[in-house]
Amino acid sequence: MNYAENVLDLIGSTPLVKLNSVARDVAPTVLVKLEYLNPGGSIKDRIALKMIEEAEAEGKLAPGGTVVEPTSGNTGVGLAMVAQQKGYRSVFITPDKVGQEKRDVLKAYGAEVVVTKTSVAPDSPDSYYGVANRLEADIDGAYQPNQFFNPAAPQSHYESTGPEIWNDTDGAITHLVVGAGTGGTVTGTGRYLKEVSADRESGPVRVVVADPDGSIYSGGEGRPYFVEGVGEDMWPGNYDPAVPDEIHAVNDAESFAMTRRLAAEEGLLVGGSSGMAVVAGLRAAQDLGPDDIMVIILPDSGRGYLGKIFSDSWMDTQGFTVEHAETPVPDTLGSAYRDGGAADPRTQPQGADAGTSSAHLLDSVAGLRIGDIVAEKGTWLPDSLPSVVSAVKTTTVAEALSTMNRYGIDAIPVVSQMRDDLRVGEVLGSVSSAGLAERVLHGTARPEDEVLTHADAALPQVSVHATAASVYPVLRSAGAVMVAHDGVIQGILTVHDLVARLGE
Ligand SMILES: N[C@@H](CCSC[C@H](N)C(=O)O)C(=O)O
């Protein structure tokens, strides 16, 4: 009989598969390592097991103990699985950019989940690191593996991921491509492969790091991005900068487009960090020849992102372009639609346009593209007016009110920093002149208060690709909407902006 004694025995030994369709324009053989085939669904099972075993061996974790860890999800799943099998309680702290599906998975394993804000500084007590430290101190018998600094994490890749890749390529791998988050995968796997190939005639393995645009590894300031589980806003001890040979910044739009292509063309349902790694790999492969063998690590499955990267409406709302394969409707079906049967899906609004009506909007406005209205608005606004009028979180209620009065705007976003290219993740909420004025008049807000303490939910967000007709119902109830393209806010649209387009 062939079976494992325990699910933990199934961690590792993941296969390599060749990319065909998406890599057809590059010369090297491009192989991907399918880490979603680990039992917890990601590469993080490897570090979870190693960190817990080391903690037990060192007496840091004992029966009755609790595992506490800040995580963007996958390390949490690995730790939850290991903790459950070994009889420990587990508590995970995840930033709010982590999707609900991932949190539900943690709970399914029996873990407890605490959610923190994504847009807080890493050294804030309210960041997911800060809350984890507090819980570790408060819970009796708690142990925080600390994937960002625990040397057992890179060691697990040095002992397993690296040797697996070396053996499965018969020592022929020339390039390793890997996303960096905590830094453990690139440090451990890269270090092993470089060492084992050091004396090779063809030279050592070259390590290519893929990094979300905005993250510090590729020179960013730690600005927010949508891709999950990779990139950083602080330097983790497990990232050894001596290991990478090149680092590529990849933006969310490129990562998500490739993630969808991997599912649609290669049969690989993987997460956004996998799409990001493949974009970086194919970029690096442009300069390589047919004898090169590239291995790209795909960290997790796409099942945790069905409500995001694989949801047309989520993608649309963030302003990402959704490519659709053309599905021809048979002629007979088409004529049935034409003959007054059911509505023809080819002509019905989809995504953001679905389920709304343009009956109450004049034809001259209804069909206008929101992105065009916002761009046009930019051409006649005074130069002094930023494309997105907003209030930085630390400004006062009085200043926010005066900004809205000055520009004649009813509602503005509250942001972490003033930016020309404001990212969706930098929007913390919104304030309206009516709402703030009412609070001041009722004494529940003082003019000198920080505006963030009186912010409401963020303004609704729509895509540049949406039409005025589809956006109008939201606009009418909210008064203003944020218009996004590729995760960046292009401007604010108000009902007045639609009125201004009448008669043009
Ligand atoms: N800063 C990153 C996440 C860091 S790595 C965490 C790890 N992948 C995990 O599963 O916990 C982000 O922006 O998501």
PDBQT file of the ligand as one rigid body, heavy atoms in Angstrom, charges set to zero:
ROOT
HETATM    1  N1  LIG A 601       4.007  42.277   2.167  1.00  0.00    +0.000 N 
HETATM    2  C1  LIG A 601       3.442  41.175   1.476  1.00  0.00    +0.000 C 
HETATM    3  C2  LIG A 601       3.422  39.914   2.162  1.00  0.00    +0.000 C 
HETATM    4  C3  LIG A 601       4.722  39.494   2.751  1.00  0.00    +0.000 C 
HETATM    5  S1  LIG A 601       5.110  37.829   2.609  1.00  0.00    +0.000 SA
HETATM    6  C4  LIG A 601       3.946  36.995   3.601  1.00  0.00    +0.000 C 
HETATM    7  C5  LIG A 601       3.693  35.606   3.171  1.00  0.00    +0.000 C 
HETATM    8  N2  LIG A 601       3.604  35.409   1.756  1.00  0.00    +0.000 N 
HETATM    9  C6  LIG A 601       2.500  35.006   3.857  1.00  0.00    +0.000 C 
HETATM   10  O1  LIG A 601       1.850  34.105   3.288  1.00  0.00    +0.000 OA
HETATM   11  O2  LIG A 601       2.224  35.352   4.996  1.00  0.00    +0.000 OA
HETATM   12  C7  LIG A 601       2.070  41.545   0.872  1.00  0.00    +0.000 C 
HETATM   13  O3  LIG A 601       1.943  42.695   0.483  1.00  0.00    +0.000 OA
HETATM   14  O4  LIG A 601       1.195  40.717   0.720  1.00  0.00    +0.000 OA
ENDROOT
TORSDOF 0
